[in-house]
């Protein structure tokens, strides 16, 4: 008999373990600071010699309970919450890279992440080379340089819906002595656990399916604990050499498998401060409690919508990995046998204006910036989220000018199909 809990039980029960007389529901510890009776104990906390809470910018009991739940869902050893998914991806990369370093990334990623890597981090002296998610092992390896520190990709890309071959990317990363970081926002750990396919670090925009109700912006970073930083110590001095800001402490020696998350907390969160509020983490936890129920419904509805769109005379193409004719169908069945996500990308016959007219005619399916929550919503990335990118960058990111991103919610499927039908009618 196994003592290991299944994902549904972790969603409901993970993270917060109340003792006798404590609240059954995760409490909101809405406090910036915490009291101690001994100055010596406070000093030990600041020196990372003892665990505990002293200032919410570094750690908070509500935040940590939710981070522990997400770590357990992903099968990781430790996690940290951030104030947004953007912050999670930035911290995950910046925790490894410094000025003069380089990393390789799938070009099929969220437009905001693309801009973060291609523009903002370049200003910090960190270069990124983008490669197609469909690249061969040889093509991925050819993008590596002596100063390459990591490989990055999205399990299912936003908004192009490309599926990352995690095993292939992990193989190339490990052959070059670097970790693979995977953004698992769209699949969620309900449908895919990237660590099982070789990824080393997972990130999330918890604002999406994990929250599920569009109430709170947030992010998470989870470490598998599997990457051996000391085996490539020269590449990762931030983790394997003394940190003078902590009296010469070396993270890998002091914290072992917890080194990556401890450094992200003690160094990056200390200095950059992208911490979520405890109240937002409380709301996130409420969303997580139904994640295992919502994700299958999203996938069930999206499958029916994708099949319906594929047959519609006004639709020129549909990209959804659940369709048997899709180029990612077999890969998705291997990595995500229970389903992919509720997001579909498709194009309409005609011009960009035709896509805009279709969206404007929708009744309850709303045009919003958000994606992957309980309500069905739609977006035209080239006009909205990705409008800062050039046409060439759009193509690199797999975003065609006619691409419509439809995030299928958990409403009644007949109502969803009826709204789409009337919007596409002459």
Secondary structure as UniProt FT lines:
FT   HELIX           7..13
FT   TURN            20..21
FT   HELIX           39..46
FT   TURN            47..48
FT   TURN            56..58
FT   HELIX           61..74
FT   STRAND          78..82
FT   HELIX           85..94
FT   TURN            95..96
FT   TURN            99..100
FT   STRAND          102..106
FT   HELIX           111..115
FT   HELIX           116..120
FT   HELIX           121..123
FT   TURN            124..125
FT   STRAND          127..131
FT   TURN            133..134
FT   HELIX           137..142
FT   TURN            146..147
FT   STRAND          148..154
FT   TURN            158..160
FT   HELIX           166..175
FT   TURN            176..177
FT   STRAND          179..183
FT   TURN            185..187
FT   HELIX           188..191
FT   HELIX           194..197
FT   STRAND          201..205
FT   TURN            206..211
FT   STRAND          219..223
FT   HELIX           229..232
FT   TURN            233..235
FT   HELIX           237..240
FT   HELIX           244..246
FT   TURN            247..248
FT   HELIX           251..255
FT   HELIX           256..258
FT   HELIX           259..263
FT   HELIX           264..269
FT   HELIX           270..272
FT   HELIX           278..288
FT   TURN            289..290
FT   HELIX           291..311
FT   TURN            313..314
FT   STRAND          315..319
FT   TURN            321..322
FT   TURN            324..325
FT   TURN            327..328
FT   HELIX           329..335
FT   TURN            337..338
FT   STRAND          343..348
FT   HELIX           352..361
FT   STRAND          366..367
FT   STRAND          377..379
FT   TURN            381..388
FT   HELIX           391..396
FT   TURN            397..398
FT   TURN            401..402
FT   STRAND          403..407
FT   HELIX           413..424
//
